[in-house]
């Protein structure tokens, strides 16, 4: 499975939706916590990209939980 498709599935499972996709990046916002935002590359090429995105998702959700 291609990395972009894996990213889309991971974001859907994590309750993020694509807000905008301009240029070289995709911006994802959480459906419940609107201030939780994750930015990903449109064409990921790194072997660690999935781990880095999981880390970013967890960071954003943790920050939103502290703010609430």
N, C-alpha and C positions, 0 to 999 in steps of 0.2 A: 504494500500500500504506500502511496506517495506521502511525503511528509506533510504537504499542505492539507491533504485529506485527513491525516491523523490529527493535525492541529484543529481542524474544524470539528471533528468528533470529540476531542478532548474539551474544547470550549463548550460544545453543546451539552456534554455530560456535566460540566461544571457550572451550567446555567449562565453562560455568557452568550451575548449575541453580537454580531458584527455591526458596529456603528458606522464606520466609514472605511473605505479602502482606496486611498489615493496615493499615487506615486509608488513608493517602495515598501509601504507598511500597511498593516491592517490594525485597526483600533477596535478592541472588544470591550464592551461594558457589561457589567453584571446586571441581570434582569431585576433583582431585588435591591441590592446595594448599588445605587446609581453612581456613587463616587468611586467604586472599584473599577479600575481600568487597566487593561493589559494590552501592550503594543507588541505585535509580532512582525517578523519580516514576511513579505509577500512570497519570496522565494527562499525558503530556508535551505541552507546547504551544510550546516554543521551537524556533526553526529550527536552533539549534546543538546540539540535544540529542544527536544521534548522534556528533558530534565529541567532545563532552564525555564521553560514555560510553566511547568508544574510548580517550580519554586516561586515564580512571579504570581501565579494564581493564589498560592497559599499565603504569600506575603500580603497581597491586597485584601484577601478575605480576613486575615488576622487583624489588619489595620481597621477594617470596617467593624469588626466585632468589638474592638477596644473603644471605638468612637461611639458606638450605640449604647 
